[in-house]
Amino acid sequence: MTHRTTRCVVLDSYANGTALSESHFSLESKTLAPLAESQVLLQTLVLSPDPYMRGRMTGMDNFFLPQFELRAPLVGFGVARILESRNPAFTPGQLVHGSIEWAEMSNWGANLYVASLGSLELLDPQIKPHRRALDVLGITGLTAYFGALEVARPRRGETLLISGAAGSIGSIVGQIAKIRGARVIGLAGSDRKCAVLKEQLGFDAALNYRSASLEQQLRELMPTGPDIYFDNVGGPLTQMVMWQMQRPARVIECGQISTYDQDGGGWNLDIRPIHGQGLSWEGFTPVQFQEFFPAALAQLGYWLRSGKVIALETVINGFENAPRSLAGLFRGDNLGKMLLNVAD
């Protein structure tokens, strides 16, 4: 029997009320057991650091997903190659994607808490490069697709303001809204990110949210506020935007990444502008639209091939940089989707 040793990323301590940093993680060696019946051996190719993972690192049980177990390998979306298989559904050499361990190699299948790992699916050979299955053609793209078309529903003539617009979801939402004919304004954390939104993605305008004159700049661009505010960040920025909005404007809540380091892992919202300005507020997750994933992926694939949607990405190379990719996501180190390239 062959015993293989691999490296994995583990969470050493929960981060509640403090900034997530590289020090919360470590790389450990792990010996893999021989494959059991119906299991496969995976070689990880690409991993996806995602904002939702932060909520699983607080140690609090009120998040909509269970907490990561300390000192155990993290689990998240990734692309892998099958090295060995004792599962008739998979053969060595195939590329797959799904929820996998943050390890260079891992056993996947029966008796391995499959409920938390979720399904493993063959990668469509038309998806190239294969990391697209983790952004535009993965859960990120699906979140943006349903957030834009089923929840925000921008129409021609409306103005859509997006926070975190240069991030993985915001950058796709803006492009879909442009396809729908809306006027799109993005908020991002640097002048460089703002330039990319305008010059590469075709946003009508982009503002650096760190600017001391942001409030005035927003009023000049939108004297009566945006018709739709697609929010990925929460916190003081969102409170300020909402005071500028007027009925029947609507707020679409996709995430609150600026507040995940706060005690309790979430944002306490001041609802006075919602009440006083007569705003509507709606939150969502892509899981609520799971039945429609295949059609959405087909549409996103068409937009990607035709150049109507461009994938922005920040790729960090090397498994040893896994902690940096996770912590960096919450520092805003990424332009577009943060990805960790593990192997070719």
C-alpha positions as CSV (number, residue, x, y, z in Angstrom):
1,M,0.0,0.0,0.0
2,T,1.2,3.5,-0.9
3,H,1.1,6.1,1.8
4,R,1.4,9.6,0.4
5,T,2.4,12.8,2.3
6,T,0.9,16.1,1.3
7,R,0.7,19.7,2.6
8,C,-2.6,21.2,3.7
9,V,-3.8,24.6,5.0
10,V,-5.3,24.6,8.5
11,L,-7.0,27.3,10.6
12,D,-5.0,27.7,13.8
13,S,-7.4,30.1,15.6
14,Y,-10.7,31.8,14.9
15,A,-10.7,35.5,14.1
16,N,-13.6,37.3,15.7
17,G,-13.4,41.1,16.2
18,T,-9.9,41.1,14.7
19,A,-8.4,41.4,11.2
20,L,-7.8,38.1,9.5
21,S,-4.0,37.7,8.8
22,E,-1.5,35.1,7.6
23,S,-0.9,34.3,11.3
24,H,-4.3,32.6,11.6
25,F,-3.2,29.8,9.2
26,S,-0.4,27.3,8.9
27,L,0.8,24.7,6.4
28,E,1.0,21.2,7.8
29,S,2.0,17.8,6.5
30,K,-0.6,15.1,6.3
31,T,-0.4,11.4,5.4
32,L,-3.1,10.2,3.1
33,A,-4.7,6.8,3.7
34,P,-4.9,4.4,0.8
35,L,-8.0,4.9,-1.3
36,A,-11.1,3.3,-0.1
37,E,-13.9,2.0,-2.3
38,S,-15.6,4.8,-4.3
39,Q,-12.8,7.3,-3.4
40,V,-10.6,9.3,-5.8
41,L,-7.1,10.8,-5.3
42,L,-7.0,14.5,-6.3
43,Q,-4.1,16.7,-7.3
44,T,-5.2,20.3,-6.6
45,L,-4.6,22.7,-9.5
46,V,-6.3,25.9,-8.5
47,L,-8.0,27.1,-5.3
48,S,-10.6,29.9,-4.8
49,P,-10.2,32.2,-1.8
50,D,-13.8,33.5,-1.3
51,P,-15.4,36.1,0.9
52,Y,-17.9,33.6,2.3
53,M,-15.1,31.6,3.9
54,R,-14.5,34.5,6.3
55,G,-17.8,33.8,8.1
56,R,-16.6,30.2,8.7
57,M,-13.5,31.5,10.6
58,T,-15.2,33.5,13.5
59,G,-16.0,30.6,15.8
60,M,-19.6,31.8,16.0
61,D,-22.4,29.4,15.1
62,N,-24.8,32.0,13.7
63,F,-23.3,32.0,10.2
64,F,-25.3,30.3,7.5
65,L,-22.6,27.7,7.0
66,P,-20.8,25.7,9.7
67,Q,-17.6,26.9,11.2
68,F,-14.3,25.4,9.9
69,E,-12.8,23.0,12.4
70,L,-9.5,24.2,13.9
71,R,-6.4,22.3,13.0
72,A,-8.2,20.6,10.1
73,P,-7.7,21.2,6.4
74,L,-9.8,24.1,5.1
75,V,-12.4,23.3,2.4
76,G,-13.4,25.5,-0.5
77,F,-14.0,25.6,-4.3
78,G,-11.2,24.3,-6.5
79,V,-10.1,22.6,-9.7
80,A,-8.2,19.3,-9.5
81,R,-6.9,16.5,-11.5
82,I,-7.8,12.9,-10.7
83,L,-4.6,10.9,-10.1
84,E,-6.2,7.6,-9.0
85,S,-9.8,6.4,-8.9
86,R,-11.7,3.7,-7.1
87,N,-15.0,5.4,-8.2
88,P,-16.6,4.2,-11.5
89,A,-17.7,7.8,-12.2
90,F,-14.1,9.1,-12.5
91,T,-11.0,8.0,-14.3
92,P,-7.4,9.1,-13.8
93,G,-6.4,12.2,-15.8
94,Q,-9.8,13.8,-15.7
95,L,-10.2,17.4,-14.5
96,V,-12.9,18.1,-11.9
97,H,-14.2,21.0,-9.9
98,G,-16.1,21.4,-6.7
99,S,-15.6,21.8,-3.0
100,I,-12.2,20.2,-2.1
101,E,-9.7,20.3,0.7
102,W,-7.1,23.1,0.7
103,A,-4.3,20.5,0.2
104,E,-1.8,19.7,-2.6
105,M,-3.3,16.2,-2.8
106,S,-6.4,14.8,-1.1
107,N,-8.7,11.8,-1.0
108,W,-12.3,12.6,-1.9
109,G,-15.3,10.4,-1.6
110,A,-17.1,8.0,0.6
111,N,-16.8,8.4,4.4
112,L,-15.1,11.8,4.0
113,Y,-17.9,14.1,5.3
114,V,-19.2,14.4,1.7
115,A,-22.1,16.6,2.9
116,S,-19.6,19.4,3.7
117,L,-17.5,18.8,0.6
118,G,-20.5,18.7,-1.8
119,S,-20.4,17.2,-5.2
120,L,-17.5,16.8,-7.5
121,E,-18.2,17.5,-11.2
122,L,-16.2,16.9,-14.4
123,L,-14.8,20.1,-15.8
124,D,-16.3,21.1,-19.2
125,P,-13.3,20.8,-21.6
126,Q,-14.5,24.0,-23.3
127,I,-13.6,25.9,-20.1
128,K,-10.1,27.4,-20.8
129,P,-8.2,28.3,-18.8
130,H,-9.7,25.9,-16.3
131,R,-9.6,28.5,-13.5
132,R,-12.6,30.2,-15.2
133,A,-14.7,27.5,-13.5
134,L,-13.9,29.4,-10.2
135,D,-14.8,32.9,-11.4
136,V,-17.1,33.8,-14.3
137,L,-18.2,30.2,-14.8
138,G,-18.3,29.3,-11.1
139,I,-20.1,30.4,-8.0
140,T,-18.8,33.9,-8.4
141,G,-20.3,34.3,-11.8
142,L,-23.5,32.7,-10.7
143,T,-23.8,35.1,-7.7
144,A,-23.3,38.1,-10.1
145,Y,-25.7,36.7,-12.7
146,F,-28.6,36.2,-10.3
147,G,-27.8,39.2,-8.3
148,A,-28.0,41.4,-11.4
149,L,-30.8,39.7,-13.4
150,E,-33.1,38.3,-10.8
151,V,-32.6,40.6,-7.8
152,A,-31.3,44.0,-9.0
153,R,-33.0,43.8,-12.4
154,P,-31.4,47.0,-13.9
155,R,-33.3,48.5,-16.8
156,R,-32.3,50.9,-19.6
157,G,-32.2,54.4,-18.2
158,E,-31.5,53.4,-14.6
159,T,-28.3,54.1,-12.7
160,L,-26.7,51.2,-10.9
161,L,-24.0,52.0,-8.3
162,I,-21.8,49.1,-7.2
163,S,-19.5,49.0,-4.1
164,G,-16.5,46.6,-4.3
165,A,-16.9,47.1,-8.1
166,A,-13.4,45.9,-8.9
167,G,-13.9,42.7,-6.9
168,S,-14.9,39.3,-8.3
169,I,-18.6,39.8,-8.1
170,G,-18.9,43.5,-8.6
171,S,-16.9,43.5,-11.8
172,I,-19.2,41.0,-13.4
173,V,-22.4,42.6,-12.1
174,G,-21.4,45.9,-13.7
175,Q,-20.7,44.2,-17.1
176,I,-24.1,42.5,-17.0
177,A,-25.8,45.7,-16.1
178,K,-24.1,47.4,-19.1
179,I,-25.5,44.6,-21.3
180,R,-28.9,45.4,-20.0
181,G,-28.4,49.1,-20.9
182,A,-28.1,50.6,-17.5
183,R,-25.7,53.4,-16.5
184,V,-23.1,51.8,-14.3
185,I,-20.9,53.6,-11.6
186,G,-18.4,51.7,-9.6
187,L,-16.7,52.3,-6.2
188,A,-13.3,50.8,-5.8
189,G,-10.3,51.2,-3.4
190,S,-7.7,52.7,-5.7
191,D,-7.3,54.9,-8.7
192,R,-5.8,52.0,-10.6
193,K,-8.9,49.8,-10.0
194,C,-11.1,52.7,-11.1
195,A,-9.2,53.1,-14.3
196,V,-9.6,49.3,-15.1
197,L,-13.4,49.6,-14.5
198,K,-13.7,52.4,-17.0
199,E,-11.1,51.5,-19.6
200,Q,-11.4,47.7,-19.7
201,L,-14.9,46.9,-18.5
202,G,-16.8,50.0,-19.9
203,F,-18.2,51.4,-16.7
204,D,-19.6,54.9,-17.2
205,A,-17.7,56.2,-14.1
206,A,-15.7,54.9,-11.2
207,L,-14.8,56.6,-7.9
208,N,-12.2,55.9,-5.3
209,Y,-14.2,55.3,-2.1
210,R,-11.1,56.5,-0.1
211,S,-11.4,60.0,-1.5
212,A,-12.1,62.7,1.1
213,S,-14.6,64.3,-1.4
214,L,-16.5,61.1,-2.2
215,E,-19.8,62.3,-0.9
216,Q,-19.7,65.3,-3.1
217,Q,-18.5,63.4,-6.1
218,L,-21.5,61.0,-5.8
219,R,-24.0,63.9,-5.6
220,E,-22.5,65.4,-8.7
221,L,-22.7,62.1,-10.6
222,M,-26.2,61.3,-9.3
223,P,-28.1,64.3,-7.9
224,T,-30.9,62.2,-6.7
225,G,-28.8,59.1,-5.9
226,P,-28.6,55.8,-7.7
227,D,-31.8,53.9,-8.7
228,I,-30.1,50.7,-7.5
229,Y,-27.2,50.2,-5.1
230,F,-25.5,46.8,-5.4
231,D,-23.6,46.5,-2.2
232,N,-20.7,44.2,-1.5
233,V,-19.0,46.0,1.4
234,G,-21.5,47.3,4.0
235,G,-20.4,49.6,6.8
236,P,-20.1,53.4,6.8
237,L,-19.8,53.6,3.0
238,T,-23.1,52.0,2.5
239,Q,-24.8,54.1,5.2
240,M,-23.6,57.2,3.5
241,V,-24.8,56.1,0.0
242,M,-28.3,55.2,1.4
243,W,-28.7,58.7,2.8
244,Q,-28.4,60.0,-0.8
245,M,-31.0,57.6,-2.2
246,Q,-34.7,58.4,-2.8
247,R,-37.8,56.3,-3.2
248,P,-38.3,54.0,-5.1
249,A,-34.6,53.2,-5.1
250,R,-33.5,49.8,-3.9
251,V,-30.5,48.4,-2.1
252,I,-29.3,44.9,-3.1
253,E,-27.2,43.3,-0.3
254,C,-24.7,40.8,-1.7
255,G,-22.0,41.1,1.0
256,Q,-20.5,43.2,3.8
257,I,-16.8,42.5,3.4
258,S,-15.7,45.7,5.1
259,T,-17.3,44.5,8.4
260,Y,-16.3,40.8,8.6
261,D,-13.5,41.6,11.0
262,Q,-15.9,43.3,13.5
263,D,-16.9,41.6,16.7
264,G,-19.7,39.1,15.7
265,G,-18.5,38.9,12.1
266,G,-21.2,41.1,10.7
267,W,-22.6,44.6,10.3
268,N,-25.2,46.3,12.5
269,L,-27.3,48.4,10.0
270,D,-28.7,51.8,10.8
271,I,-32.1,51.5,9.1
272,R,-33.0,55.2,9.4
273,P,-32.3,56.0,5.7
274,I,-34.3,53.0,4.6
275,H,-37.3,54.2,6.6
276,G,-36.9,57.9,6.0
277,Q,-36.1,57.7,2.3
278,G,-38.6,54.9,1.5
279,L,-36.0,52.5,0.2
280,S,-36.4,48.8,-0.4
281,W,-33.7,46.4,0.7
282,E,-33.1,42.8,-0.5
283,G,-30.5,40.3,0.3
284,F,-29.8,37.0,-1.5
285,T,-27.3,34.1,-1.9
286,P,-26.9,32.2,-5.2
287,V,-28.1,29.0,-3.5
288,Q,-31.7,30.4,-3.7
289,F,-31.5,30.0,-7.5
290,Q,-29.8,26.6,-7.7
291,E,-32.4,25.2,-10.1
292,F,-31.4,27.7,-12.7
293,F,-27.6,27.3,-12.5
294,P,-27.2,25.4,-15.9
295,A,-29.0,28.1,-17.9
296,A,-27.1,30.8,-16.2
297,L,-23.7,29.1,-16.8
298,A,-24.7,28.7,-20.5
299,Q,-25.4,32.4,-20.8
300,L,-22.2,33.4,-18.9
301,G,-20.2,31.1,-21.1
302,Y,-21.6,32.8,-24.2
303,W,-20.8,36.3,-22.8
304,L,-17.3,35.2,-22.0
305,R,-16.6,33.7,-25.4
306,S,-18.1,36.7,-27.2
307,G,-16.1,39.2,-25.1
308,K,-19.1,40.9,-23.6
309,V,-17.9,39.8,-20.1
310,I,-14.2,40.0,-19.3
311,A,-12.7,38.0,-16.4
312,L,-10.6,40.1,-14.1
313,E,-8.3,38.0,-12.0
314,T,-5.4,38.2,-9.5
315,V,-3.4,35.0,-9.5
316,I,-1.1,34.1,-6.7
317,N,1.3,31.2,-7.5
318,G,2.5,28.5,-5.1
319,F,0.7,26.5,-2.4
320,E,3.0,28.1,0.3
321,N,1.3,31.4,-0.5
322,A,-2.2,30.1,0.5
323,P,-2.4,32.1,3.7
324,R,-1.4,35.3,1.8
325,S,-4.2,34.7,-0.8
326,L,-6.8,34.3,2.0
327,A,-5.7,37.2,4.1
328,G,-5.0,39.4,1.1
329,L,-8.6,39.0,-0.1
330,F,-9.9,40.9,2.9
331,R,-7.2,43.6,2.6
332,G,-8.3,44.3,-1.0
333,D,-5.1,43.0,-2.5
334,N,-7.1,41.6,-5.5
335,L,-8.3,43.1,-8.7
336,G,-11.2,40.9,-9.8
337,K,-11.2,37.3,-8.6
338,M,-8.4,36.2,-6.2
339,L,-7.1,32.8,-7.3
340,L,-4.3,30.5,-5.9
341,N,-2.5,28.6,-8.6
342,V,-1.2,25.4,-7.0
343,A,0.0,23.2,-9.9
344,D,-0.1,23.3,-13.7
